[in-house]
C-alpha cells in the first residue's frame, strides 16, 4: 500500500512536512511517514514504495539504540496502542506511523559530519572550513575528517536551512543549550557510527532535531534515517569520488544529470529511478537492523 494523502485521519494537522504528516492528539502527536520523496527542498509527484515504512522503522530502531545517551519523544509504533479512534486505520498506519510525546522543539538542526561531502565539501573547497570549523588543507571528496565536527543550521523564513557557526547558534539559543546540543550530537554520532561500521556501513554525516519535554532535552523527529543521514558501503569506500550510498544521493545524482532548475514543479521520475531508490532504502533498513522489512 502506497500512502500519499493522510487526510483520512480526522484530527487537526499539527505540521505537514515534505514527507511526514503530523496530527495533533492533545498532549501527544501522531507522525505518519508517507511514501513521498523530496530533493533540493522540492517534493516529487512520484511515490517510493515502502519508503515510509523504512524511515519509520529505522527511526524506531535508533531511538531504542541511543536511549542510554538521551531520551526521545517516541511512545510506540504499535497501532493497537493508539487511541481507539485510529484503530479503523490499522492497515494504513501499521509500520509507517509513530505515537510521540509533544515537545517544544529547539529552532536548530544539529548536523555532525565525519566525512567531507555535500554542502560541507562545497564550503570547504571555497573557504577551507565548514561553519567556521577550520579543516586541514588538501582534503578530497569523501575524506574522513580528523574528528567528527558539529556544524549546526537554523531555519530561516523561507523554510530553507541556513548554516551557522557554533558562536552564532549560541547567540541565538543560549550558550548552555548550544553546548548541550553539540555534546549530545557528537555522542549520538559516535555511537551510531561505531554500530554502522559493524554492519559494513560508514555513517558519513547526519542531522538531528531536539526539543524540551518536562524540562529535559530529548531527540525528536527522525534519527539516522536515509533521509537525515549519509550511509556509504565500507567495501566500496574510496576517497576522491562519490561513494556508493544508501540515501537520496542516487536521486540527487539523477536530478543533477537532467535539465531541471531545482525549482517547483518537480519533474516526474522514471520507473527505473523509483525502483532503484526503493532498493537503496530497503538495503539501508536491512543492513542497519539485520532484518527484512515486514
Sine and cosine of phi, psi and omega as CSV:
sin_phi,cos_phi,sin_psi,cos_psi,sin_omega,cos_omega
0.00,0.00,0.81,-0.58,0.08,-1.00
-1.00,-0.06,0.67,-0.74,0.00,-1.00
-0.84,-0.55,0.84,-0.54,0.10,-1.00
-0.89,-0.46,-0.86,0.52,-0.03,-1.00
-1.00,-0.07,0.77,-0.63,-0.01,-1.00
-0.92,-0.39,0.34,0.94,-0.07,-1.00
-0.94,0.34,-0.05,1.00,0.12,-0.99
-0.90,0.43,-0.33,0.94,0.05,-1.00
-0.99,0.13,0.92,-0.40,-0.10,-0.99
-1.00,-0.02,0.88,0.48,0.09,-1.00
-0.74,-0.67,0.38,-0.92,0.01,-1.00
-0.87,0.49,0.69,-0.73,0.07,-1.00
-0.96,0.27,0.74,-0.67,0.00,-1.00
-1.00,-0.06,-0.76,0.65,0.08,-1.00
-0.54,-0.84,0.73,-0.69,0.14,-0.99
-0.94,-0.35,0.95,-0.31,-0.03,-1.00
-1.00,-0.10,-0.11,-0.99,0.02,-1.00
-0.92,0.40,-0.57,0.82,-0.06,-1.00
-0.86,-0.51,-0.62,0.79,-0.07,-1.00
-0.98,-0.18,0.67,-0.74,0.17,-0.98
-0.94,-0.34,0.82,-0.58,-0.09,-1.00
-0.91,-0.42,0.79,-0.61,-0.06,-1.00
-0.93,-0.37,0.59,-0.81,-0.05,-1.00
-1.00,0.06,0.88,-0.48,0.05,-1.00
-0.91,-0.42,0.54,0.84,-0.02,-1.00
1.00,0.00,-0.94,-0.34,0.02,-1.00
-1.00,0.04,0.03,1.00,0.02,-1.00
-0.79,-0.61,0.23,-0.97,0.08,-1.00
-0.79,-0.61,0.49,-0.87,0.15,-0.99
-0.93,-0.36,0.88,-0.47,0.06,-1.00
-0.99,-0.15,0.84,-0.54,0.07,-1.00
-0.92,-0.38,0.85,-0.53,-0.03,-1.00
-0.99,-0.12,0.94,-0.35,-0.03,-1.00
-0.98,0.19,-0.01,-1.00,0.06,-1.00
-0.99,-0.14,0.26,0.97,0.07,-1.00
-0.93,0.36,0.41,-0.91,0.08,-1.00
-0.70,-0.72,0.60,-0.80,0.04,-1.00
-0.80,-0.60,0.42,-0.91,0.13,-0.99
-0.47,-0.89,0.60,-0.80,-0.06,-1.00
0.80,0.60,0.60,0.80,0.06,-1.00
0.92,0.39,0.34,0.94,0.03,-1.00
-0.84,-0.54,0.73,-0.68,0.02,-1.00
-1.00,0.04,0.68,-0.74,-0.06,-1.00
-1.00,-0.06,0.42,-0.91,-0.01,-1.00
-0.95,0.30,-0.37,0.93,-0.03,-1.00
-1.00,0.08,0.48,-0.88,0.12,-0.99
-0.97,-0.24,0.48,-0.88,0.03,-1.00
-0.95,-0.30,0.93,-0.36,-0.04,-1.00
-0.82,0.58,0.70,-0.71,0.06,-1.00
0.96,0.27,-0.07,1.00,-0.08,-1.00
-0.88,0.48,-0.70,0.72,-0.02,-1.00
-0.87,0.49,-0.68,0.74,0.00,-1.00
-0.92,0.40,-0.63,0.77,0.03,-1.00
-0.88,0.48,-0.77,0.64,-0.05,-1.00
-0.89,0.45,-0.69,0.72,-0.02,-1.00
-0.90,0.44,-0.70,0.72,-0.06,-1.00
-0.94,0.33,-0.58,0.81,0.04,-1.00
-0.93,0.38,-0.67,0.74,0.06,-1.00
-0.87,0.49,-0.69,0.73,0.03,-1.00
-0.84,0.54,-0.71,0.70,0.03,-1.00
-0.84,0.54,-0.76,0.65,-0.09,-1.00
-0.96,0.29,-0.56,0.83,0.09,-1.00
-0.85,0.52,-0.68,0.73,0.03,-1.00
-0.92,0.39,-0.67,0.74,-0.10,-0.99
-0.93,0.37,-0.51,0.86,-0.09,-1.00
-0.97,-0.24,0.17,0.99,-0.09,-1.00
-0.92,0.39,-0.25,0.97,0.07,-1.00
-0.97,0.25,-0.32,0.95,0.01,-1.00
-1.00,-0.01,-0.71,0.71,-0.02,-1.00
-0.40,-0.92,0.55,-0.84,0.09,-1.00
-0.95,0.32,0.17,-0.99,0.00,-1.00
-0.64,-0.77,0.02,-1.00,-0.09,-1.00
-1.00,-0.03,-0.03,1.00,-0.09,-1.00
-0.94,0.33,0.72,-0.69,0.16,-0.99
-0.98,-0.21,-0.83,0.55,0.00,-1.00
-0.26,-0.96,0.37,-0.93,0.16,-0.99
-0.92,-0.39,0.11,0.99,-0.02,-1.00
-1.00,0.06,0.94,-0.34,-0.09,-1.00
-0.87,0.49,-0.47,0.88,0.00,-1.00
-0.91,0.42,-0.28,0.96,0.04,-1.00
-0.99,-0.16,0.05,1.00,0.04,-1.00
-0.98,0.21,0.26,-0.97,0.11,-0.99
-0.79,0.61,0.58,-0.81,-0.12,-0.99
-0.80,0.60,-0.58,0.81,-0.05,-1.00
-0.88,0.48,-0.33,0.94,-0.04,-1.00
-1.00,-0.06,-0.11,0.99,-0.08,-1.00
-0.88,0.47,-0.48,0.88,-0.01,-1.00
-0.93,0.36,-0.24,0.97,-0.02,-1.00
-0.95,-0.31,0.44,0.90,-0.07,-1.00
-0.83,0.56,-0.69,0.72,-0.04,-1.00
-0.89,0.46,-0.66,0.76,-0.01,-1.00
-0.95,0.31,-0.56,0.83,-0.16,-0.99
-1.00,-0.10,-0.46,0.89,-0.10,-0.99
-0.88,0.48,0.81,-0.59,0.05,-1.00
1.00,-0.02,-0.34,0.94,-0.07,-1.00
-0.83,-0.55,0.28,0.96,-0.03,-1.00
-0.66,-0.75,0.29,-0.96,-0.05,-1.00
-0.53,-0.85,0.78,-0.63,0.13,-0.99
-1.00,0.04,0.81,-0.58,-0.09,-1.00
-0.74,-0.67,0.32,-0.95,0.11,-0.99
-0.98,0.21,0.55,-0.83,0.03,-1.00
-0.98,0.18,0.82,-0.57,-0.02,-1.00
-0.82,-0.57,0.34,-0.94,0.05,-1.00
-1.00,-0.01,0.97,-0.24,-0.15,-0.99
-0.94,0.33,0.61,-0.79,0.11,-0.99
-0.99,0.15,0.75,-0.66,-0.10,-1.00
-0.98,0.20,0.88,0.48,0.01,-1.00
-0.40,-0.92,0.51,-0.86,0.19,-0.98
-0.97,-0.25,0.76,-0.65,-0.08,-1.00
-0.97,-0.24,0.96,-0.27,-0.10,-1.00
-0.97,-0.26,0.73,-0.68,0.09,-1.00
-0.87,-0.50,0.76,-0.65,0.00,-1.00
-0.88,-0.47,0.80,-0.60,0.10,-1.00
-0.96,-0.29,-0.25,0.97,-0.04,-1.00
-0.67,-0.74,0.33,-0.95,-0.11,-0.99
-0.99,-0.11,0.96,-0.28,-0.03,-1.00
-0.36,-0.93,0.21,-0.98,0.10,-0.99
0.90,0.44,-0.62,-0.78,-0.03,-1.00
-0.91,0.42,-0.47,0.88,0.06,-1.00
-0.90,0.44,-0.66,0.75,0.04,-1.00
-0.89,0.46,-0.69,0.73,-0.01,-1.00
-0.89,0.46,-0.68,0.73,0.00,-1.00
-0.93,0.38,-0.64,0.77,0.02,-1.00
-0.87,0.49,-0.68,0.73,-0.03,-1.00
-0.90,0.44,-0.46,0.89,0.02,-1.00
-1.00,0.08,-0.65,0.76,-0.21,-0.98
-0.85,-0.53,-0.25,0.97,-0.06,-1.00
0.99,0.16,0.11,0.99,0.01,-1.00
-0.55,-0.83,0.19,-0.98,0.09,-1.00
-0.76,-0.65,0.85,-0.53,0.01,-1.00
0.77,0.63,0.63,0.78,0.04,-1.00
1.00,0.08,-0.06,1.00,0.04,-1.00
-1.00,0.00,0.93,-0.38,-0.03,-1.00
-0.95,0.30,0.73,-0.69,-0.02,-1.00
-0.88,-0.47,0.36,-0.93,0.01,-1.00
-0.86,0.51,0.45,-0.89,0.05,-1.00
-0.96,0.28,0.40,-0.91,0.15,-0.99
0.99,0.15,0.21,0.98,0.03,-1.00
-0.95,0.30,0.58,-0.82,0.01,-1.00
-0.96,-0.27,0.24,-0.97,0.10,-1.00
-0.79,0.61,0.74,-0.67,0.07,-1.00
0.96,0.29,0.13,0.99,0.10,-1.00
-0.89,0.46,0.58,-0.82,0.12,-0.99
-0.96,0.27,0.71,-0.70,0.02,-1.00
-0.98,0.20,0.42,-0.91,0.00,-1.00
-0.82,0.58,-0.63,0.78,0.08,-1.00
-0.56,-0.83,0.50,-0.87,0.12,-0.99
-0.85,0.52,0.61,-0.79,-0.03,-1.00
-0.85,-0.52,0.51,-0.86,0.00,-1.00
-0.99,-0.15,0.89,-0.46,-0.07,-1.00
-0.76,-0.65,1.00,0.07,-0.13,-0.99
-0.96,0.29,0.24,-0.97,0.16,-0.99
-0.63,-0.78,0.34,-0.94,0.05,-1.00
-0.81,-0.58,0.36,-0.93,0.03,-1.00
-1.00,0.09,0.71,-0.71,0.14,-0.99
-0.95,-0.30,0.06,-1.00,-0.22,-0.98
-0.87,0.49,-0.54,0.84,-0.04,-1.00
-0.99,0.15,0.03,1.00,0.07,-1.00
1.00,-0.04,-0.16,0.99,0.03,-1.00
-0.99,0.16,0.45,-0.89,0.01,-1.00
-0.99,0.12,0.62,-0.79,0.00,-1.00
-0.87,-0.50,0.91,-0.41,0.03,-1.00
-0.90,0.44,0.66,-0.75,0.01,-1.00
-0.70,-0.71,0.31,-0.95,0.11,-0.99
-0.98,0.19,0.24,-0.97,0.06,-1.00
-0.88,0.48,-0.63,0.77,-0.01,-1.00
-0.89,0.45,-0.63,0.78,0.04,-1.00
-0.91,0.40,-0.61,0.79,0.07,-1.00
-0.90,0.44,-0.70,0.72,0.00,-1.00
-0.88,0.47,-0.62,0.79,0.05,-1.00
-0.91,0.42,-0.57,0.82,-0.09,-1.00
-0.98,0.19,-0.62,0.79,-0.14,-0.99
-0.86,-0.51,-0.08,1.00,-0.04,-1.00
0.97,-0.22,0.65,-0.76,-0.10,-0.99
-0.92,0.40,-0.66,0.75,-0.03,-1.00
-0.87,0.50,-0.72,0.69,0.00,-1.00
-0.92,0.40,-0.66,0.76,0.02,-1.00
-0.88,0.48,-0.67,0.75,0.04,-1.00
-0.89,0.45,-0.66,0.75,0.03,-1.00
-0.89,0.46,-0.72,0.70,0.00,-1.00
-0.86,0.50,-0.69,0.73,0.00,-1.00
-0.89,0.45,-0.74,0.68,-0.04,-1.00
-0.88,0.47,-0.74,0.67,-0.05,-1.00
-0.94,0.34,-0.64,0.77,0.01,-1.00
-0.86,0.51,-0.70,0.72,0.00,-1.00
-0.92,0.39,-0.63,0.78,0.04,-1.00
-0.90,0.43,-0.69,0.72,0.03,-1.00
-0.88,0.48,-0.72,0.70,-0.01,-1.00
-0.88,0.48,-0.71,0.70,-0.06,-1.00
-0.91,0.42,-0.63,0.78,0.02,-1.00
-0.92,0.39,-0.73,0.69,-0.01,-1.00
-0.93,0.38,-0.59,0.80,0.01,-1.00
-0.89,0.45,-0.68,0.73,0.03,-1.00
-0.89,0.46,-0.68,0.73,0.03,-1.00
-0.91,0.42,-0.70,0.72,-0.02,-1.00
-0.85,0.52,-0.66,0.75,0.01,-1.00
-0.88,0.47,-0.54,0.84,0.04,-1.00
-0.93,0.36,-0.29,0.96,0.03,-1.00
-0.97,-0.25,0.22,0.98,0.04,-1.00
0.98,0.19,0.37,0.93,-0.04,-1.00
-0.84,-0.54,0.55,-0.83,0.18,-0.98
-0.97,-0.22,0.79,-0.61,0.12,-0.99
-1.00,-0.04,0.99,-0.15,-0.12,-0.99
-0.96,0.30,-0.72,0.70,0.03,-1.00
-0.32,-0.95,0.23,-0.97,-0.04,-1.00
-0.35,-0.94,0.23,-0.97,0.09,-1.00
-0.68,-0.73,0.54,-0.84,-0.01,-1.00
-0.82,-0.57,0.37,-0.93,0.24,-0.97
-0.79,-0.61,0.62,-0.78,-0.06,-1.00
-0.84,-0.55,0.32,-0.95,0.07,-1.00
-0.51,-0.86,0.13,-0.99,0.02,-1.00
-0.96,-0.27,0.73,-0.68,0.03,-1.00
-0.72,-0.70,0.90,-0.43,-0.03,-1.00
0.78,0.62,0.66,0.75,0.06,-1.00
0.99,0.16,0.04,1.00,-0.01,-1.00
-0.90,-0.43,0.56,-0.83,0.05,-1.00
-0.97,0.22,0.74,-0.67,0.07,-1.00
-0.72,-0.69,0.39,-0.92,0.10,-0.99
-1.00,-0.01,0.63,-0.77,-0.13,-0.99
-0.66,-0.75,-0.07,-1.00,0.00,-1.00
0.92,0.39,-0.93,-0.38,0.03,-1.00
-0.82,-0.58,0.20,-0.98,-0.03,-1.00
-0.48,-0.88,0.80,-0.60,0.05,-1.00
0.78,0.62,0.68,0.73,0.10,-1.00
-0.99,-0.12,0.24,-0.97,0.08,-1.00
-0.90,0.43,-0.25,0.97,0.08,-1.00
-1.00,0.08,-0.37,0.93,-0.06,-1.00
-0.91,-0.42,0.03,1.00,-0.13,-0.99
-0.55,-0.83,0.42,-0.91,0.16,-0.99
-0.97,-0.23,0.87,-0.50,0.12,-0.99
-0.93,-0.38,0.75,-0.66,0.03,-1.00
-0.87,-0.49,0.41,-0.91,0.07,-1.00
-0.98,0.19,0.83,-0.56,-0.02,-1.00
-0.89,0.45,-0.61,0.79,-0.10,-1.00
-0.96,0.28,-0.12,0.99,0.00,-1.00
-0.88,-0.47,0.10,0.99,-0.12,-0.99
-0.94,0.33,0.79,-0.61,0.06,-1.00
-0.45,-0.89,0.94,-0.33,-0.01,-1.00
-0.87,0.49,0.40,-0.91,0.03,-1.00
0.99,-0.17,-0.03,1.00,0.00,-1.00
-0.46,-0.89,0.21,-0.98,0.12,-0.99
-0.89,0.46,0.51,-0.86,-0.06,-1.00
-0.97,-0.23,0.38,-0.93,0.15,-0.99
-0.93,0.37,0.90,-0.44,-0.17,-0.99
-0.87,-0.50,0.29,-0.96,-0.01,-1.00
-0.85,-0.53,0.70,0.71,-0.02,-1.00
-0.64,-0.77,-0.39,-0.92,-0.04,-1.00
-0.98,0.18,0.07,1.00,-0.07,-1.00
-0.88,0.47,-0.56,0.83,0.04,-1.00
-0.85,0.52,-0.71,0.70,0.03,-1.00
-0.90,0.43,-0.70,0.71,0.01,-1.00
-0.86,0.50,-0.68,0.74,-0.01,-1.00
-0.88,0.47,-0.65,0.76,0.05,-1.00
-0.88,0.47,-0.70,0.71,-0.05,-1.00
-0.91,0.41,-0.52,0.85,0.06,-1.00
-0.93,0.36,-0.39,0.92,-0.08,-1.00
-1.00,0.07,-0.17,0.98,-0.02,-1.00
-0.93,-0.37,0.23,-0.97,-0.02,-1.00
-1.00,0.04,1.00,0.08,0.07,-1.00
-0.72,-0.69,0.72,-0.69,-0.10,-1.00
-1.00,0.09,0.12,0.99,0.04,-1.00
0.92,0.40,0.41,0.91,0.08,-1.00
-0.89,-0.46,0.52,-0.85,0.05,-1.00
-0.87,0.50,0.49,-0.87,0.00,1.00
-0.99,0.16,0.45,-0.89,0.03,-1.00
-0.96,0.26,0.54,-0.84,0.07,-1.00
-0.96,0.29,0.41,-0.91,0.10,-1.00
-0.96,0.30,0.63,-0.78,-0.05,-1.00
-1.00,-0.03,0.65,-0.76,0.08,-1.00
-0.92,0.39,0.39,-0.92,-0.04,-1.00
-0.84,0.54,-0.64,0.77,-0.07,-1.00
-0.92,0.38,-0.52,0.85,0.04,-1.00
-0.95,0.32,-0.64,0.77,0.05,-1.00
-0.88,0.48,-0.74,0.67,-0.04,-1.00
-0.92,0.40,-0.67,0.74,0.00,-1.00
-0.91,0.41,-0.63,0.77,0.04,-1.00
-0.90,0.44,-0.68,0.73,0.07,-1.00
-0.84,0.54,-0.71,0.70,-0.01,-1.00
-0.87,0.49,-0.63,0.78,0.01,-1.00
-0.89,0.46,-0.70,0.71,0.00,-1.00
-0.91,0.42,-0.70,0.71,-0.01,-1.00
-0.90,0.44,-0.66,0.75,0.00,-1.00
-0.91,0.41,-0.61,0.79,0.06,-1.00
-0.86,0.51,-0.73,0.68,0.00,-1.00
-0.86,0.51,-0.74,0.67,-0.08,-1.00
-0.92,0.39,-0.63,0.78,0.02,-1.00
-0.92,0.39,-0.68,0.74,-0.07,-1.00
-0.94,0.33,-0.75,0.67,-0.13,-0.99
-1.00,-0.02,-0.34,0.94,-0.08,-1.00
0.97,0.25,0.23,0.97,-0.03,-1.00
-0.80,-0.60,0.34,-0.94,0.15,-0.99
-1.00,0.08,0.55,-0.84,0.03,-1.00
-0.94,0.34,0.77,-0.64,-0.01,-1.00
-0.94,0.35,0.00,0.00,0.00,0.00
